[in-house]
Amino acid sequence: MRLVASLMVCSTVAFASLSAAAQQPAMPSCPGTPEIVRVSTIKPGKMDKFLEAVAAQAKWYKQQGTTDEISVLRVMDTNTGAWSATEALTTHTEPAGQDAKRAHNAGYDAFVSLFRESSDVKAQYVGCRLN
Protein backbone atom coordinates (compact mmCIF):
# COMPACT_ATOMS: atom_id res chain seq x y z
CA MET A 1 0.00 0.00 0.00
CA ARG A 2 2.82 2.40 0.85
CA LEU A 3 4.20 2.04 -2.68
CA VAL A 4 0.88 2.85 -4.29
CA ALA A 5 0.22 5.74 -1.90
CA SER A 6 3.62 7.29 -2.55
CA LEU A 7 3.38 7.32 -6.34
CA MET A 8 1.88 9.97 -8.54
CA VAL A 9 0.88 7.60 -11.33
CA CYS A 10 0.08 7.97 -15.01
CA SER A 11 -0.81 4.94 -17.13
CA THR A 12 1.29 4.00 -20.17
CA VAL A 13 0.99 1.33 -22.83
CA ALA A 14 2.52 -2.01 -21.78
CA PHE A 15 5.05 -3.56 -24.16
CA ALA A 16 5.07 -0.50 -26.38
CA SER A 17 7.38 -0.94 -29.34
CA LEU A 18 10.58 1.08 -29.35
CA SER A 19 9.18 3.43 -32.00
CA ALA A 20 5.93 3.88 -30.06
CA ALA A 21 7.88 4.49 -26.84
CA ALA A 22 9.90 7.15 -28.63
CA GLN A 23 6.62 8.94 -29.46
CA GLN A 24 5.41 9.02 -25.86
CA PRO A 25 5.54 12.45 -24.23
CA ALA A 26 8.45 13.22 -21.93
CA MET A 27 7.85 12.58 -18.24
CA PRO A 28 6.91 15.75 -16.37
CA SER A 29 9.33 17.07 -13.79
CA CYS A 30 9.63 14.66 -10.85
CA PRO A 31 10.49 16.14 -7.44
CA GLY A 32 11.29 12.63 -6.19
CA THR A 33 12.48 9.46 -7.92
CA PRO A 34 11.12 8.22 -11.28
CA GLU A 35 9.74 4.71 -11.03
CA ILE A 36 8.14 2.16 -13.34
CA VAL A 37 5.67 -0.31 -11.81
CA ARG A 38 4.46 -3.28 -13.81
CA VAL A 39 1.67 -5.71 -12.96
CA SER A 40 2.51 -9.04 -14.59
CA THR A 41 0.41 -12.11 -15.21
CA ILE A 42 2.67 -15.13 -14.74
CA LYS A 43 2.24 -18.00 -17.17
CA PRO A 44 1.34 -21.39 -15.61
CA GLY A 45 4.31 -22.93 -13.82
CA LYS A 46 6.63 -20.04 -14.77
CA MET A 47 7.07 -18.11 -11.49
CA ASP A 48 10.66 -19.37 -11.04
CA LYS A 49 11.51 -18.30 -14.61
CA PHE A 50 9.90 -14.90 -13.93
CA LEU A 51 11.98 -14.43 -10.76
CA GLU A 52 15.06 -15.41 -12.78
CA ALA A 53 14.16 -12.67 -15.29
CA VAL A 54 13.92 -10.07 -12.50
CA ALA A 55 17.34 -11.11 -11.17
CA ALA A 56 18.85 -10.98 -14.68
CA GLN A 57 17.37 -7.50 -15.24
CA ALA A 58 18.82 -6.23 -11.96
CA LYS A 59 22.22 -7.73 -12.82
CA TRP A 60 22.19 -6.14 -16.29
CA TYR A 61 21.53 -2.65 -14.91
CA LYS A 62 24.33 -3.06 -12.33
CA GLN A 63 26.70 -4.20 -15.11
CA GLN A 64 25.82 -1.00 -16.99
CA GLY A 65 27.13 0.97 -14.02
CA THR A 66 23.74 2.37 -13.04
CA THR A 67 22.23 2.69 -9.60
CA ASP A 68 18.81 1.60 -10.90
CA GLU A 69 16.98 -0.68 -8.48
CA ILE A 70 14.90 -3.57 -9.78
CA SER A 71 12.60 -5.41 -7.39
CA VAL A 72 9.71 -7.84 -7.38
CA LEU A 73 6.73 -7.95 -5.05
CA ARG A 74 4.87 -11.22 -4.67
CA VAL A 75 1.11 -10.71 -4.50
CA MET A 76 -0.92 -12.46 -1.82
CA ASP A 77 -3.99 -14.33 -3.00
CA THR A 78 -6.56 -13.02 -0.51
CA ASN A 79 -8.79 -16.07 -1.05
CA THR A 80 -6.14 -18.58 0.02
CA GLY A 81 -3.64 -16.51 2.02
CA ALA A 82 -0.86 -17.92 -0.19
CA TRP A 83 1.50 -16.09 -2.50
CA SER A 84 0.03 -15.91 -5.98
CA ALA A 85 1.61 -18.11 -8.63
CA THR A 86 -0.08 -16.08 -11.36
CA GLU A 87 0.53 -12.42 -10.54
CA ALA A 88 3.48 -10.26 -9.44
CA LEU A 89 4.48 -6.61 -9.34
CA THR A 90 7.89 -5.36 -10.42
CA THR A 91 9.41 -1.96 -9.78
CA HIS A 92 12.22 -0.21 -11.61
CA THR A 93 13.54 2.78 -9.70
CA GLU A 94 15.56 5.17 -11.86
CA PRO A 95 17.53 7.71 -9.82
CA ALA A 96 16.86 11.28 -10.93
CA GLY A 97 19.33 12.81 -13.33
CA GLN A 98 20.38 9.48 -14.82
CA ASP A 99 20.35 9.10 -18.60
CA ALA A 100 17.67 6.48 -19.27
CA LYS A 101 19.01 5.55 -22.72
CA ARG A 102 21.38 2.57 -22.61
CA ALA A 103 22.59 0.40 -25.46
CA HIS A 104 20.79 -2.93 -25.57
CA ASN A 105 23.06 -5.96 -25.86
CA ALA A 106 22.83 -9.75 -25.55
CA GLY A 107 22.38 -9.52 -21.76
CA TYR A 108 19.44 -7.15 -22.20
CA ASP A 109 17.89 -9.37 -24.85
CA ALA A 110 18.32 -12.39 -22.53
CA PHE A 111 16.34 -10.94 -19.61
CA VAL A 112 13.65 -9.58 -21.94
CA SER A 113 13.34 -13.07 -23.44
CA LEU A 114 12.95 -14.58 -19.95
CA PHE A 115 10.16 -12.11 -19.18
CA ARG A 116 8.38 -12.92 -22.45
CA GLU A 117 8.68 -16.69 -21.81
CA SER A 118 7.28 -16.41 -18.30
CA SER A 119 4.80 -13.53 -18.19
CA ASP A 120 2.61 -10.93 -19.82
CA VAL A 121 2.45 -7.33 -18.62
CA LYS A 122 -1.13 -6.62 -17.55
CA ALA A 123 -0.51 -2.96 -16.69
CA GLN A 124 2.42 -0.57 -16.57
CA TYR A 125 2.64 2.72 -14.69
CA VAL A 126 5.27 5.43 -14.77
CA GLY A 127 5.29 7.51 -11.64
CA CYS A 128 7.22 9.73 -9.31
CA ARG A 129 8.06 8.32 -5.88
CA LEU A 130 7.77 11.19 -3.45
CA ASN A 131 10.66 10.83 -1.01
N, C-alpha and C positions, 0 to 999 in steps of 0.2 A: 504494500500500500504506500509506503514512504516513497518508493521510486515513482509511482504514478502521481502522487501528490506533489512531488518536487519538479515535475516536468511541465513546461509549457509545450504542448504537443500540437503538431500539424501533420495531417495524414499525407503520405506519399504513395506512389504506385510501387507495389512489391515487384521485384525482379524486372525493373525497368531496364530496357536495353541501354547500352552505353550511349548511343545517339539520343535516346529519349531522356536519359539522365542529364546529358549535356544541355538539354533544352529546358530543364527545370529551373525555376527562378532561384537566385542566390538566397541562402539562408539569411534572415534578418539578423541584425546585431544581437549577439548573445552575451548578456552580462555575467554568465556563469560558464558552464562547460557544455559544448555541443555533444549530443548523444543520439545514437540510433538504437531504437528498440524494435525487435522483430518478434512476432508471435508465429511460431512454427508448428505445423502439423507434422508429427513424426510418422513415417511409414511403418506398417506393421513389422515388429521385430527389429527395428533399426535404431533404437535409442542409443546403443553403444556406438554405432557408426556416427550418429549425430554428435555425441559427446567427443568423439575422436576429431570430427570436423571443427568443433569449437576450439579444441586444444591446438590443432594445426593452424587455425586462423590466428590465435594468440601468438603462437611461435613465429609465424610469418611476420607479423607486425613488429615483434621484438627484433627479429633478424634485420628488419629494415631500419632499425635504429630509432624507432618511434617510442613514445611513452603511451601510446594507445592502450586502453584496457578492454579486453574482451572477456565477457562472463556469460554464464548460463544460469538461469533460474528454473529449477524443476517446479512444475505446477502440481499442486495437490488436487486430487480428485475428491471433491467434497462429498460425493456419494459413498465412497469407500474409505476415505481417510488415507489412501495410499498415494504415492507419487504417480502422476500420470505417465503412461508409456506412449501416449499419443500427442502430447502437447508440451511445449517448452517455450520459454522466453529467452532471448539473447540480448545483450547490451553491448554496444561498441562506444566507448567513451573516447572522444577525440579532444585532447587538450587544446585550449584556445590558442590561436596564433600558429598552429601547425599547418603546413601545407598538406592538404588532403590528397593531392595527386601523387601517386606512386606508381612506378612502372610495374606492370603485372609480369610475372615470370612463371616458371614451372611450379614453384611452391604455392603461388597464389592459385593457379589453375587446379592444383591438387586438392586444396581445401574446399574450393568452390565445387569441385566434382563430388567430394564427400557429402557436402550439404545437399546437392541435387539428388544423390543416390538415397539419402536417408530422410529427406523432409521436403515440405513445400511451405513457402512463406504465406501465411494466412493474412497477416497485416504487418505493415512497417510504418514506424513513426519516427520523425526527426524532431528532436526537441532540444531544449536548453535546460540543463540541470542547474537549478538555482542553488548556489553554494551557501 
